[in-house]
Every structure is written in C-alpha cells, then in structure tokens.
Amino acid sequence: MESETFTIRDLRRRWKPTKERLNSEHDSHPTAIRIHRSFSWLASVENEDDSDTSLICRWIAFNAMYGQWNSERREPTADRAGWGTFLERILKLDDSGHISQVLVENKKLVMTILDDEYLSRYFWEEPTEIRAKKSKSAKFKAQTWYIEKRWIMILDRVVERIYLLRCQLMHGAATFGGRLNRTSLRHCSIMLRHLLQGTLLAVIDHGADEDWGLMCYPPLR
C-alpha cells in the first residue's frame, strides 16, 4: 500500500493540535518553531522539483529540523554531525514507519542517486573513471541494506549525496539553471521532498515531545 501524499496544508492541519498543546505548555515551544520554519520553506517550492531553488529551500526546511547550537563553541553544529544525529534519533522514534516507507516506495530513485558518480564525494576527490566506478559501490551495498532493513545506512548515504549537491549550489560551484546538473538536481530534489514528508510526519506523530537540542537563532522578543 502506497503512502499518502501530503500537501503543506495537510501537514499543518495534522500538526495543529499538537502545536497548540505545546505552545500552551511553553511559550514559543522550540519544536513548534522548528516545524513552523520548516513548513515556511517547504511551502515556497511546493510544486517545484527541477529548479536550483527547490533543492535549496527543501534543504533549509530540513536544516530547520536538525540544526543544533553548540553552546561551547557558540556557533551552529556542523551540518554532517547535525543531520546524522537527527536522522538516527528520528528513525528510532518512527514507530509508524513513515521514513522506511519512503525509502521502500522510492527504492528506484534511491538506487539512481547512489549510482550517480557526480553526487559522490569520493569521486570528486580525484575525478577519474576508476573512481567513478568505485563510487557506485554504495548502490550494490544498498541492495543488502534493503533486505536487512538497515534504514539508517540507506538514509545516511542518500542524504550525504543530496548534501553534496546542496553544497555545490550554496558555495557557487554550479551555474544557476545550468544544464549539466539538471538530472541530478531533479532526482535529489524529488527525493528530499519525499524524505521531508516522512521526517515531518515522524516528528509530528512521535517526536513532538522530544528535546531536539538548542535551536539556532531563536526568535527574540
């Protein structure tokens, strides 16, 4: 049975009762702010899948959920550590299997992303044909991970590749609207849209009362 597709309006309706409860217990509850921020960025590109903006805005929506403030260093925690910890926690909390269902239903897209050498950090360390072939090893390992239901391994590798494209765009290492990365961008943007839905549903249904750590740049009144 395929999972239901939710619009931002649907997600907001699902979240509203819990949001009202949290805000009645804690003025400007951190989780409510995280989700509010995430929804706002998702809504801006709800019907886009193949633009640079769609990927950037969806990553910002994701970042709103996983971002952590490092009180010792007095700065945000590094992205890789932030989303790695967040995904591991939310997978353990996701009793409804929202995220694993996304991975199962979009297995073909997952494999396509893992087969794309241009999304591999290993390949770009030394972009050669040999490295291009070796960079696809995660695709073959993922077949076993699916059988063993090792969702965190699949999720980690897929998000890592989406993150590489996100970094290319954010750090000026790609041309706006450039034709060379259109296919990779479309695949990553669509996959991130699906993952965000699964992640937000998991937080709404099972993680609203969790302490997600210090939020970066909270609204000050």
Z-matrix of the N, CA and C atoms (Angstrom, degrees):
N
C 1 1.469
C 2 1.534 1 110.01
N 3 1.319 2 116.20 1 126.62
C 4 1.450 3 120.20 2 -178.39
C 5 1.522 4 110.69 3 -76.77
N 6 1.344 5 114.56 4 146.41
C 7 1.458 6 119.78 5 178.83
C 8 1.520 7 109.91 6 -72.20
N 9 1.305 8 115.30 7 155.10
C 10 1.459 9 121.63 8 -179.56
C 11 1.523 10 109.98 9 -76.14
N 12 1.332 11 115.72 10 144.10
C 13 1.455 12 120.27 11 175.80
C 14 1.520 13 108.71 12 -91.41
N 15 1.318 14 115.74 13 128.01
C 16 1.461 15 121.15 14 -177.50
C 17 1.520 16 110.53 15 -108.32
N 18 1.322 17 116.24 16 137.50
C 19 1.455 18 120.89 17 170.23
C 20 1.530 19 107.65 18 -85.14
N 21 1.319 20 116.71 19 169.58
C 22 1.461 21 120.09 20 176.34
C 23 1.525 22 109.88 21 -60.48
N 24 1.318 23 116.18 22 -36.83
C 25 1.466 24 120.27 23 178.47
C 26 1.527 25 110.42 24 -62.79
N 27 1.334 26 116.76 25 -41.91
C 28 1.472 27 120.94 26 177.86
C 29 1.529 28 111.04 27 -61.51
N 30 1.332 29 115.59 28 -44.76
C 31 1.461 30 120.33 29 -179.06
C 32 1.524 31 111.10 30 -64.47
N 33 1.318 32 115.99 31 -39.91
C 34 1.469 33 119.41 32 178.86
C 35 1.522 34 110.90 33 -64.55
N 36 1.310 35 117.45 34 -39.67
C 37 1.472 36 120.66 35 178.11
C 38 1.526 37 110.75 36 -64.47
N 39 1.304 38 116.36 37 -41.15
C 40 1.462 39 121.18 38 -179.79
C 41 1.537 40 110.68 39 -65.79
N 42 1.306 41 115.64 40 -35.24
C 43 1.452 42 121.85 41 -177.30
C 44 1.531 43 113.17 42 -80.91
N 45 1.322 44 118.16 43 -26.19
C 46 1.466 45 122.66 44 -170.01
C 47 1.532 46 114.28 45 -52.99
N 48 1.343 47 120.96 46 -49.00
C 49 1.471 48 119.27 47 -178.59
C 50 1.533 49 112.83 48 -60.28
N 51 1.316 50 116.34 49 -41.02
C 52 1.462 51 119.83 50 179.85
C 53 1.522 52 110.60 51 -70.19
N 54 1.324 53 116.89 52 -39.57
C 55 1.464 54 120.85 53 178.31
C 56 1.526 55 110.54 54 -59.63
N 57 1.334 56 116.39 55 -44.78
C 58 1.457 57 120.11 56 -179.69
C 59 1.523 58 111.18 57 -64.38
N 60 1.331 59 116.52 58 -37.67
C 61 1.472 60 120.15 59 178.11
C 62 1.526 61 110.73 60 -65.53
N 63 1.328 62 116.46 61 -46.09
C 64 1.466 63 120.29 62 -178.46
C 65 1.524 64 111.23 63 -63.42
N 66 1.326 65 116.51 64 -43.18
C 67 1.461 66 119.40 65 -177.68
C 68 1.523 67 112.73 66 -72.39
N 69 1.343 68 116.34 67 -20.18
C 70 1.462 69 118.94 68 175.41
C 71 1.527 70 110.85 69 -76.63
N 72 1.331 71 115.28 70 -24.22
C 73 1.464 72 120.92 71 -179.69
C 74 1.524 73 112.05 72 -93.07
N 75 1.328 74 116.59 73 -24.75
C 76 1.462 75 121.00 74 -174.29
C 77 1.519 76 107.59 75 -151.03
N 78 1.313 77 116.64 76 115.14
C 79 1.455 78 120.27 77 -179.03
C 80 1.528 79 109.77 78 -61.04
N 81 1.317 80 116.42 79 126.06
C 82 1.474 81 122.30 80 -177.61
C 83 1.526 82 110.65 81 54.49
N 84 1.322 83 115.35 82 61.11
C 85 1.465 84 121.01 83 -178.93
C 86 1.530 85 110.25 84 -58.42
N 87 1.347 86 118.37 85 134.58
C 88 1.467 87 121.23 86 -176.88
C 89 1.523 88 114.61 87 -56.29
N 90 1.347 89 116.84 88 -41.19
C 91 1.467 90 119.23 89 -179.51
C 92 1.528 91 110.44 90 -67.14
N 93 1.319 92 116.42 91 -37.75
C 94 1.469 93 120.37 92 177.53
C 95 1.527 94 110.46 93 -63.22
N 96 1.321 95 116.92 94 -38.81
C 97 1.468 96 120.41 95 178.40
C 98 1.523 97 110.53 96 -67.96
N 99 1.342 98 116.81 97 -42.65
C 100 1.461 99 120.60 98 178.47
C 101 1.533 100 110.81 99 -57.48
N 102 1.321 101 115.97 100 -47.98
C 103 1.466 102 119.70 101 -177.81
C 104 1.522 103 111.11 102 -69.27
N 105 1.318 104 116.99 103 -37.88
C 106 1.471 105 120.31 104 177.34
C 107 1.531 106 110.02 105 -59.82
N 108 1.318 107 116.21 106 -45.35
C 109 1.457 108 120.17 107 178.88
C 110 1.534 109 110.89 108 -62.72
N 111 1.323 110 115.07 109 -44.11
C 112 1.456 111 119.82 110 -178.96
C 113 1.525 112 111.36 111 -61.54
N 114 1.317 113 116.84 112 -47.31
C 115 1.465 114 121.13 113 178.71
C 116 1.528 115 111.31 114 -57.76
N 117 1.337 116 116.69 115 -40.40
C 118 1.463 117 119.91 116 -175.65
C 119 1.533 118 111.59 117 -62.77
N 120 1.336 119 116.63 118 -38.79
C 121 1.471 120 119.98 119 179.76
C 122 1.525 121 111.46 120 -76.54
N 123 1.322 122 116.61 121 -36.37
C 124 1.465 123 119.71 122 177.52
C 125 1.520 124 111.06 123 -63.55
N 126 1.319 125 115.46 124 -41.72
C 127 1.462 126 120.05 125 -177.62
C 128 1.524 127 111.87 126 -62.07
N 129 1.325 128 117.37 127 -29.75
C 130 1.469 129 120.52 128 -175.64
C 131 1.525 130 112.88 129 -69.21
N 132 1.352 131 116.85 130 -20.04
C 133 1.477 132 120.03 131 -179.04
C 134 1.534 133 110.74 132 -133.33
N 135 1.314 134 115.96 133 32.41
C 136 1.461 135 120.19 134 -173.45
C 137 1.527 136 112.81 135 -56.39
N 138 1.312 137 117.98 136 -37.02
C 139 1.465 138 120.80 137 -175.09
C 140 1.527 139 113.59 138 -107.15
N 141 1.340 140 116.20 139 19.90
C 142 1.469 141 120.33 140 178.72
C 143 1.525 142 110.18 141 -114.32
N 144 1.327 143 116.45 142 144.27
C 145 1.458 144 120.29 143 177.84
C 146 1.519 145 113.34 144 -135.67
N 147 1.315 146 118.19 145 -16.95
C 148 1.457 147 119.06 146 -171.56
C 149 1.524 148 113.79 147 -122.77
N 150 1.334 149 116.53 148 23.41
C 151 1.457 150 118.81 149 178.07
C 152 1.523 151 109.97 150 -111.31
N 153 1.315 152 116.34 151 155.93
C 154 1.460 153 121.16 152 175.74
C 155 1.529 154 109.69 153 -58.46
N 156 1.337 155 115.63 154 -38.40
C 157 1.450 156 121.05 155 -178.08
C 158 1.530 157 111.70 156 -63.20
N 159 1.327 158 116.73 157 -37.17
C 160 1.467 159 119.84 158 -177.65
C 161 1.523 160 111.07 159 -62.21
N 162 1.320 161 117.02 160 -43.53
C 163 1.461 162 120.00 161 -179.81
C 164 1.529 163 110.91 162 -68.43
N 165 1.325 164 116.46 163 -43.78
C 166 1.468 165 120.30 164 -179.03
C 167 1.525 166 110.88 165 -61.66
N 168 1.323 167 116.95 166 -47.56
C 169 1.464 168 120.12 167 -178.09
C 170 1.531 169 111.99 168 -66.28
N 171 1.319 170 116.96 169 -36.97
C 172 1.469 171 119.18 170 177.87
C 173 1.521 172 110.89 171 -68.93
N 174 1.323 173 117.04 172 -35.54
C 175 1.464 174 117.46 173 176.42
C 176 1.531 175 110.31 174 -67.46
N 177 1.323 176 117.88 175 -39.75
C 178 1.465 177 120.37 176 176.76
C 179 1.529 178 109.93 177 -59.52
N 180 1.336 179 116.59 178 -41.11
C 181 1.465 180 120.79 179 177.60
C 182 1.525 181 110.79 180 -61.04
N 183 1.318 182 116.40 181 -39.42
C 184 1.463 183 121.83 182 177.52
C 185 1.527 184 110.29 183 -68.54
N 186 1.328 185 115.77 184 -42.63
C 187 1.466 186 122.05 185 179.87
C 188 1.529 187 111.31 186 -60.92
N 189 1.326 188 115.97 187 -34.04
C 190 1.470 189 120.03 188 178.37
C 191 1.525 190 111.55 189 -61.31
N 192 1.329 191 115.88 190 -27.80
C 193 1.462 192 120.23 191 -179.80
C 194 1.531 193 112.26 192 -85.47
N 195 1.319 194 117.96 193 -40.84
C 196 1.466 195 119.14 194 -173.29
C 197 1.526 196 114.12 195 -95.08
N 198 1.331 197 118.67 196 -14.89
C 199 1.462 198 121.18 197 -174.13
C 200 1.523 199 113.14 198 -56.12
N 201 1.305 200 116.28 199 136.58
C 202 1.462 201 122.62 200 -179.56
C 203 1.531 202 109.66 201 -129.36
N 204 1.321 203 115.63 202 143.36
C 205 1.455 204 120.16 203 175.19
C 206 1.519 205 108.95 204 -97.09
N 207 1.331 206 116.32 205 125.91
C 208 1.461 207 121.84 206 177.21
C 209 1.528 208 107.90 207 -88.80
N 210 1.335 209 116.40 208 105.09
C 211 1.466 210 120.50 209 -174.40
C 212 1.524 211 112.42 210 -69.72
N 213 1.333 212 117.48 211 -25.37
C 214 1.464 213 120.10 212 179.07
C 215 1.526 214 111.21 213 -74.85
N 216 1.334 215 115.76 214 -43.95
C 217 1.465 216 120.10 215 -179.79
C 218 1.530 217 112.32 216 -87.22
N 219 1.340 218 115.20 217 -12.97
C 220 1.466 219 121.53 218 -179.92
C 221 1.523 220 112.13 219 58.94
N 222 1.333 221 113.20 220 46.87
C 223 1.462 222 120.23 221 178.92
C 224 1.528 223 108.39 222 -160.87
N 225 1.342 224 118.18 223 164.33
C 226 1.475 225 119.48 224 178.59
C 227 1.525 226 111.52 225 -62.76
N 228 1.324 227 115.68 226 145.76
C 229 1.455 228 121.54 227 174.36
C 230 1.529 229 109.19 228 -65.49
N 231 1.328 230 116.91 229 146.51
C 232 1.461 231 121.02 230 179.19
C 233 1.524 232 110.54 231 -55.64
N 234 1.326 233 116.07 232 143.19
C 235 1.470 234 121.47 233 -175.58
C 236 1.519 235 112.97 234 -53.44
N 237 1.329 236 116.65 235 -50.78
C 238 1.468 237 120.43 236 -174.09
C 239 1.524 238 111.31 237 -57.92
N 240 1.319 239 116.94 238 -44.21
C 241 1.459 240 120.71 239 178.71
C 242 1.530 241 110.60 240 -68.46
N 243 1.334 242 115.80 241 -38.10
C 244 1.463 243 120.29 242 -178.35
C 245 1.514 244 113.09 243 -63.62
N 246 1.341 245 116.76 244 -53.80
C 247 1.459 246 117.67 245 -177.14
C 248 1.522 247 112.42 246 -74.58
N 249 1.332 248 117.02 247 -26.07
C 250 1.459 249 119.09 248 177.61
C 251 1.522 250 111.41 249 -64.54
N 252 1.324 251 116.56 250 -46.79
C 253 1.469 252 121.68 251 178.72
C 254 1.517 253 111.23 252 -65.44
N 255 1.330 254 115.71 253 -42.40
C 256 1.470 255 120.18 254 -178.65
C 257 1.523 256 111.60 255 -61.87
N 258 1.330 257 117.20 256 -47.19
C 259 1.462 258 120.24 257 -177.58
C 260 1.526 259 111.96 258 -64.46
N 261 1.317 260 116.31 259 -39.01
C 262 1.457 261 119.53 260 179.09
C 263 1.523 262 110.55 261 -63.09
N 264 1.319 263 116.71 262 -41.90
C 265 1.471 264 120.64 263 179.98
C 266 1.523 265 111.92 264 -67.99
N 267 1.329 266 116.48 265 -45.72
C 268 1.457 267 118.81 266 -174.95
C 269 1.525 268 111.66 267 -69.16
N 270 1.327 269 117.08 268 -31.00
C 271 1.459 270 119.76 269 175.84
C 272 1.523 271 111.27 270 -63.90
N 273 1.322 272 117.22 271 -40.02
C 274 1.463 273 121.31 272 179.27
C 275 1.528 274 111.71 273 -67.62
N 276 1.329 275 116.30 274 -31.33
C 277 1.467 276 121.01 275 -179.48
C 278 1.529 277 113.01 276 -82.37
N 279 1.322 278 116.53 277 -20.28
C 280 1.467 279 121.77 278 -171.10
C 281 1.534 280 112.23 279 -76.42
N 282 1.330 281 116.27 280 73.02
C 283 1.466 282 121.05 281 -179.13
C 284 1.526 283 112.81 282 -64.79
N 285 1.316 284 116.97 283 -23.36
C 286 1.465 285 120.54 284 -179.82
C 287 1.530 286 112.33 285 -82.83
N 288 1.315 287 117.39 286 -10.42
C 289 1.460 288 120.45 287 178.97
C 290 1.521 289 114.33 288 71.24
N 291 1.331 290 116.98 289 29.07
C 292 1.471 291 119.60 290 -179.61
C 293 1.526 292 111.34 291 -59.13
N 294 1.331 293 116.04 292 -45.04
C 295 1.462 294 120.20 293 -174.47
C 296 1.522 295 111.79 294 -74.16
N 297 1.324 296 116.96 295 -44.46
C 298 1.465 297 119.58 296 178.99
C 299 1.527 298 110.87 297 -62.29
N 300 1.327 299 117.03 298 -34.13
C 301 1.457 300 120.50 299 178.34
C 302 1.526 301 110.76 300 -65.47
N 303 1.330 302 116.07 301 -38.73
C 304 1.465 303 120.22 302 176.37
C 305 1.526 304 110.29 303 -60.80
N 306 1.320 305 116.81 304 -42.79
C 307 1.462 306 120.64 305 -179.28
C 308 1.528 307 111.99 306 -66.85
N 309 1.318 308 116.26 307 -38.04
C 310 1.467 309 120.26 308 179.86
C 311 1.527 310 110.58 309 -69.67
N 312 1.315 311 116.72 310 -47.15
C 313 1.461 312 120.73 311 -176.65
C 314 1.532 313 112.38 312 -68.62
N 315 1.324 314 116.36 313 -24.30
C 316 1.460 315 120.17 314 -178.54
C 317 1.533 316 111.34 315 -113.89
N 318 1.328 317 115.90 316 32.31
C 319 1.468 318 120.56 317 -177.99
C 320 1.525 319 111.68 318 -58.35
N 321 1.303 320 117.34 319 -42.17
C 322 1.467 321 120.64 320 -179.55
C 323 1.525 322 110.63 321 -60.18
N 324 1.328 323 116.68 322 -42.28
C 325 1.461 324 120.83 323 179.44
C 326 1.531 325 110.65 324 -68.41
N 327 1.324 326 116.79 325 -38.61
C 328 1.466 327 121.23 326 176.52
C 329 1.524 328 109.92 327 -58.27
N 330 1.331 329 115.99 328 -47.90
C 331 1.462 330 120.59 329 -178.99
C 332 1.534 331 111.57 330 -64.39
N 333 1.299 332 116.77 331 -36.50
C 334 1.463 333 120.86 332 178.20
C 335 1.524 334 110.53 333 -63.53
N 336 1.320 335 117.10 334 -42.92
C 337 1.465 336 121.48 335 178.92
C 338 1.524 337 110.84 336 -65.66
N 339 1.333 338 117.07 337 -41.03
C 340 1.465 339 120.77 338 179.80
C 341 1.525 340 112.03 339 -71.85
N 342 1.325 341 117.06 340 -17.55
C 343 1.466 342 122.10 341 -179.89
C 344 1.529 343 112.10 342 -90.68
N 345 1.318 344 116.58 343 -5.50
C 346 1.467 345 121.90 344 -175.10
C 347 1.532 346 109.74 345 -92.09
N 348 1.329 347 116.95 346 104.51
C 349 1.462 348 120.35 347 -177.52
C 350 1.522 349 112.89 348 -62.18
N 351 1.344 350 117.15 349 -25.94
C 352 1.456 351 119.93 350 -178.64
C 353 1.529 352 112.59 351 -72.10
N 354 1.325 353 116.56 352 -7.61
C 355 1.464 354 121.49 353 175.85
C 356 1.530 355 111.28 354 -104.57
N 357 1.313 356 115.95 355 8.88
C 358 1.465 357 121.54 356 -176.99
C 359 1.528 358 111.64 357 -100.96
N 360 1.316 359 116.24 358 122.73
C 361 1.460 360 120.75 359 175.73
C 362 1.527 361 110.44 360 -62.59
N 363 1.337 362 116.11 361 -37.61
C 364 1.463 363 121.69 362 179.21
C 365 1.532 364 110.76 363 -58.80
N 366 1.335 365 116.50 364 -43.32
C 367 1.465 366 120.59 365 179.75
C 368 1.524 367 111.41 366 -62.15
N 369 1.335 368 117.01 367 -44.41
C 370 1.458 369 120.08 368 -174.49
C 371 1.522 370 113.01 369 -73.49
N 372 1.335 371 117.53 370 -13.82
C 373 1.463 372 119.08 371 174.35
C 374 1.525 373 110.71 372 -64.94
N 375 1.330 374 115.84 373 -30.57
C 376 1.468 375 122.39 374 177.07
C 377 1.526 376 107.76 375 -159.24
N 378 1.339 377 117.71 376 84.39
C 379 1.470 378 122.27 377 -171.85
C 380 1.529 379 114.15 378 -68.50
N 381 1.326 380 115.64 379 85.26
C 382 1.460 381 122.51 380 178.21
C 383 1.526 382 108.87 381 -124.88
N 384 1.340 383 116.54 382 167.69
C 385 1.463 384 120.58 383 178.66
C 386 1.530 385 111.49 384 -62.96
N 387 1.311 386 116.25 385 -36.17
C 388 1.472 387 119.98 386 179.37
C 389 1.519 388 109.72 387 -63.96
N 390 1.323 389 115.97 388 -46.19
C 391 1.466 390 119.75 389 179.39
C 392 1.529 391 111.05 390 -66.56
N 393 1.315 392 116.81 391 -34.30
C 394 1.463 393 120.59 392 178.93
C 395 1.525 394 110.56 393 -60.36
N 396 1.331 395 116.71 394 -43.41
C 397 1.469 396 121.23 395 179.25
C 398 1.519 397 111.35 396 -67.67
N 399 1.336 398 116.28 397 -43.61
C 400 1.458 399 119.72 398 -178.69
C 401 1.528 400 112.36 399 -68.63
N 402 1.337 401 115.75 400 -27.08
C 403 1.469 402 119.16 401 -178.86
C 404 1.523 403 112.42 402 -67.46
N 405 1.333 404 116.88 403 -15.35
C 406 1.461 405 121.57 404 -178.63
C 407 1.534 406 112.45 405 -87.77
N 408 1.322 407 117.43 406 2.61
C 409 1.466 408 120.31 407 -176.23
C 410 1.527 409 112.46 408 -60.86
N 411 1.334 410 116.43 409 -32.64
C 412 1.461 411 120.00 410 179.96
C 413 1.524 412 111.65 411 -60.71
N 414 1.331 413 116.20 412 -31.66
C 415 1.470 414 120.44 413 178.78
C 416 1.528 415 110.55 414 -61.74
N 417 1.333 416 116.76 415 -43.28
C 418 1.466 417 120.75 416 -178.72
C 419 1.531 418 111.34 417 -74.06
N 420 1.335 419 116.66 418 -35.01
C 421 1.462 420 120.28 419 176.36
C 422 1.533 421 110.16 420 -66.29
N 423 1.326 422 115.68 421 -34.70
C 424 1.467 423 119.90 422 -178.00
C 425 1.520 424 112.31 423 -62.42
N 426 1.331 425 117.96 424 -28.76
C 427 1.462 426 120.48 425 177.36
C 428 1.526 427 110.01 426 -59.25
N 429 1.332 428 115.98 427 -42.42
C 430 1.467 429 120.92 428 177.64
C 431 1.521 430 110.34 429 -70.28
N 432 1.336 431 116.82 430 -40.20
C 433 1.468 432 119.90 431 -179.90
C 434 1.526 433 111.53 432 -61.64
N 435 1.314 434 117.14 433 -36.40
C 436 1.468 435 119.84 434 176.85
C 437 1.527 436 110.56 435 -64.90
N 438 1.310 437 117.04 436 -44.54
C 439 1.468 438 120.51 437 179.71
C 440 1.522 439 110.80 438 -61.40
N 441 1.325 440 116.07 439 -40.93
C 442 1.466 441 121.57 440 -177.50
C 443 1.531 442 112.74 441 -87.28
N 444 1.316 443 116.65 442 -1.09
C 445 1.467 444 123.08 443 -179.87
C 446 1.525 445 112.24 444 57.38
N 447 1.303 446 114.94 445 41.96
C 448 1.462 447 121.03 446 177.28
C 449 1.525 448 108.69 447 -89.42
N 450 1.326 449 114.44 448 72.62
C 451 1.461 450 121.13 449 -171.13
C 452 1.515 451 112.61 450 -62.25
N 453 1.336 452 117.37 451 -36.85
C 454 1.464 453 119.18 452 -177.22
C 455 1.520 454 111.12 453 -64.52
N 456 1.316 455 117.93 454 -34.52
C 457 1.464 456 120.79 455 178.75
C 458 1.522 457 110.50 456 -66.07
N 459 1.326 458 116.00 457 -44.66
C 460 1.468 459 120.01 458 179.56
C 461 1.524 460 110.02 459 -65.09
N 462 1.311 461 115.11 460 -47.47
C 463 1.459 462 120.92 461 -177.47
C 464 1.526 463 111.06 462 -60.91
N 465 1.313 464 116.33 463 -44.47
C 466 1.460 465 121.12 464 -178.81
C 467 1.522 466 111.57 465 -60.77
N 468 1.326 467 116.81 466 -45.20
C 469 1.464 468 120.25 467 -177.86
C 470 1.525 469 112.00 468 -68.39
N 471 1.331 470 116.55 469 -39.31
C 472 1.467 471 120.21 470 -179.38
C 473 1.528 472 110.47 471 -67.49
N 474 1.327 473 116.19 472 -47.28
C 475 1.468 474 119.73 473 -179.00
C 476 1.521 475 110.59 474 -64.87
N 477 1.321 476 117.56 475 -35.87
C 478 1.454 477 121.20 476 177.40
C 479 1.528 478 111.33 477 -59.21
N 480 1.324 479 116.54 478 -38.94
C 481 1.472 480 120.34 479 -179.62
C 482 1.526 481 111.52 480 -74.75
N 483 1.315 482 116.22 481 -37.47
C 484 1.466 483 118.68 482 174.90
C 485 1.524 484 109.65 483 -63.04
N 486 1.323 485 115.28 484 -38.82
C 487 1.465 486 120.60 485 -179.40
C 488 1.523 487 111.46 486 -62.94
N 489 1.330 488 117.14 487 -36.79
C 490 1.465 489 119.80 488 179.18
C 491 1.526 490 110.35 489 -61.22
N 492 1.326 491 116.93 490 -43.34
C 493 1.463 492 120.18 491 178.86
C 494 1.523 493 110.38 492 -67.72
N 495 1.312 494 116.02 493 -39.06
C 496 1.470 495 120.35 494 175.99
C 497 1.524 496 110.13 495 -57.04
N 498 1.333 497 117.26 496 -43.35
C 499 1.466 498 121.53 497 -179.43
C 500 1.519 499 111.39 498 -66.73
N 501 1.321 500 116.92 499 -39.09
C 502 1.465 501 119.83 500 177.45
C 503 1.529 502 110.35 501 -58.00
N 504 1.319 503 115.99 502 -44.84
C 505 1.463 504 120.15 503 -178.88
C 506 1.526 505 111.30 504 -68.85
N 507 1.326 506 116.66 505 -47.52
C 508 1.459 507 120.71 506 -173.96
C 509 1.528 508 112.85 507 -69.60
N 510 1.327 509 117.34 508 -27.06
C 511 1.458 510 120.50 509 -176.92
C 512 1.533 511 113.06 510 -103.17
N 513 1.321 512 115.81 511 18.13
C 514 1.453 513 119.80 512 174.09
C 515 1.510 514 114.58 513 70.56
N 516 1.343 515 116.32 514 25.62
C 517 1.467 516 120.01 515 -178.99
C 518 1.527 517 111.77 516 -99.94
N 519 1.312 518 116.34 517 22.01
C 520 1.466 519 121.81 518 176.95
C 521 1.524 520 107.85 519 -152.60
N 522 1.318 521 115.73 520 154.73
C 523 1.462 522 121.06 521 178.16
C 524 1.521 523 109.86 522 -86.46
N 525 1.321 524 117.07 523 135.86
C 526 1.460 525 120.08 524 177.37
C 527 1.526 526 109.59 525 -59.66
N 528 1.325 527 116.72 526 123.21
C 529 1.452 528 121.15 527 -179.31
C 530 1.514 529 113.66 528 71.35
N 531 1.325 530 117.01 529 13.15
C 532 1.461 531 120.75 530 -177.15
C 533 1.524 532 112.98 531 -60.68
N 534 1.320 533 116.87 532 141.73
C 535 1.460 534 120.59 533 -175.32
C 536 1.523 535 112.98 534 -75.82
N 537 1.337 536 118.42 535 -22.14
C 538 1.461 537 120.43 536 -174.12
C 539 1.528 538 113.73 537 -67.39
N 540 1.324 539 116.97 538 -29.11
C 541 1.471 540 118.59 539 -176.43
C 542 1.527 541 113.64 540 -111.29
N 543 1.330 542 117.87 541 14.55
C 544 1.473 543 119.75 542 -175.13
C 545 1.526 544 112.58 543 -60.41
N 546 1.330 545 117.06 544 -44.98
C 547 1.467 546 119.41 545 -176.69
C 548 1.519 547 110.60 546 -66.32
N 549 1.313 548 116.58 547 -46.39
C 550 1.462 549 120.66 548 178.49
C 551 1.521 550 110.86 549 -61.03
N 552 1.323 551 115.81 550 -42.00
C 553 1.460 552 119.93 551 -178.64
C 554 1.521 553 111.36 552 -64.49
N 555 1.329 554 116.55 553 -43.07
C 556 1.467 555 119.81 554 179.83
C 557 1.529 556 110.80 555 -62.38
N 558 1.331 557 116.42 556 -44.88
C 559 1.467 558 120.07 557 179.47
C 560 1.528 559 111.32 558 -60.92
N 561 1.327 560 115.75 559 -45.63
C 562 1.467 561 119.72 560 -177.81
C 563 1.519 562 112.25 561 -68.23
N 564 1.310 563 116.67 562 -39.14
C 565 1.458 564 120.20 563 -178.84
C 566 1.527 565 111.32 564 -66.40
N 567 1.326 566 116.45 565 -42.73
C 568 1.466 567 120.61 566 178.32
C 569 1.525 568 110.64 567 -64.56
N 570 1.342 569 116.48 568 -44.42
C 571 1.459 570 119.72 569 -179.85
C 572 1.518 571 111.22 570 -64.14
N 573 1.322 572 117.10 571 -40.19
C 574 1.460 573 120.32 572 179.14
C 575 1.521 574 110.84 573 -65.74
N 576 1.318 575 116.76 574 -36.21
C 577 1.477 576 119.78 575 176.54
C 578 1.521 577 110.54 576 -60.75
N 579 1.331 578 116.73 577 -45.54
C 580 1.472 579 120.45 578 178.83
C 581 1.530 580 111.49 579 -64.77
N 582 1.326 581 116.31 580 -43.12
C 583 1.458 582 119.92 581 -179.02
C 584 1.523 583 111.73 582 -65.43
N 585 1.314 584 116.53 583 -37.37
C 586 1.463 585 119.87 584 178.18
C 587 1.517 586 111.33 585 -64.42
N 588 1.334 587 116.80 586 -41.17
C 589 1.463 588 118.83 587 177.11
C 590 1.524 589 110.30 588 -60.38
N 591 1.332 590 116.90 589 -48.07
C 592 1.453 591 120.01 590 -179.94
C 593 1.513 592 112.37 591 -62.27
N 594 1.317 593 116.55 592 -41.59
C 595 1.460 594 121.13 593 -179.10
C 596 1.525 595 111.29 594 -66.44
N 597 1.317 596 117.04 595 -45.22
C 598 1.465 597 120.51 596 -179.94
C 599 1.521 598 111.39 597 -64.86
N 600 1.330 599 116.87 598 -39.76
C 601 1.464 600 119.49 599 177.03
C 602 1.525 601 110.71 600 -63.18
N 603 1.322 602 116.58 601 -39.33
C 604 1.466 603 120.19 602 179.36
C 605 1.524 604 110.98 603 -64.87
N 606 1.335 605 116.77 604 -40.80
C 607 1.464 606 120.01 605 178.63
C 608 1.527 607 110.42 606 -67.90
N 609 1.329 608 116.46 607 -44.88
C 610 1.463 609 120.69 608 -179.47
C 611 1.525 610 111.30 609 -61.15
N 612 1.325 611 116.94 610 -44.94
C 613 1.466 612 121.27 611 -174.91
C 614 1.522 613 113.97 612 -82.41
N 615 1.334 614 117.41 613 -30.03
C 616 1.466 615 118.61 614 -171.18
C 617 1.529 616 115.13 615 -134.86
N 618 1.334 617 118.26 616 -9.71
C 619 1.459 618 118.09 617 -173.44
C 620 1.510 619 116.09 618 -122.77
N 621 1.318 620 117.08 619 10.95
C 622 1.466 621 119.72 620 -175.64
C 623 1.528 622 112.63 621 -64.31
N 624 1.323 623 117.15 622 -32.19
C 625 1.463 624 120.69 623 -176.90
C 626 1.527 625 113.16 624 -94.70
N 627 1.333 626 116.11 625 6.06
C 628 1.460 627 120.25 626 178.05
C 629 1.531 628 110.57 627 -78.87
N 630 1.317 629 115.11 628 152.57
C 631 1.456 630 120.55 629 172.90
C 632 1.524 631 107.74 630 -89.43
N 633 1.320 632 116.71 631 108.89
C 634 1.460 633 121.32 632 -177.01
C 635 1.524 634 112.67 633 -92.42
N 636 1.310 635 116.15 634 14.93
C 637 1.460 636 120.33 635 175.77
C 638 1.517 637 113.04 636 88.22
N 639 1.321 638 114.42 637 176.09
C 640 1.456 639 120.15 638 -178.94
C 641 1.522 640 110.40 639 -65.46
N 642 1.313 641 115.71 640 129.55
C 643 1.460 642 121.60 641 -179.24
C 644 1.521 643 109.90 642 -82.51
N 645 1.308 644 116.12 643 144.23
C 646 1.461 645 120.86 644 177.82
C 647 1.530 646 110.46 645 -79.30
N 648 1.305 647 116.23 646 131.79
C 649 1.462 648 123.27 647 174.09
C 650 1.539 649 112.28 648 50.48
N 651 1.327 650 116.88 649 63.99
C 652 1.470 651 119.50 650 178.11
C 653 1.522 652 110.84 651 -67.15
N 654 1.328 653 117.10 652 152.22
C 655 1.471 654 118.80 653 177.16
C 656 1.519 655 110.31 654 -65.27
N 657 1.326 656 116.90 655 132.79
C 658 1.462 657 121.64 656 -178.97
C 659 1.515 658 109.91 657 -111.54
N 660 1.310 659 114.15 658 136.63
C 661 1.470 660 119.25 659 179.91
C 662 1.516 661 109.19 660 -118.66
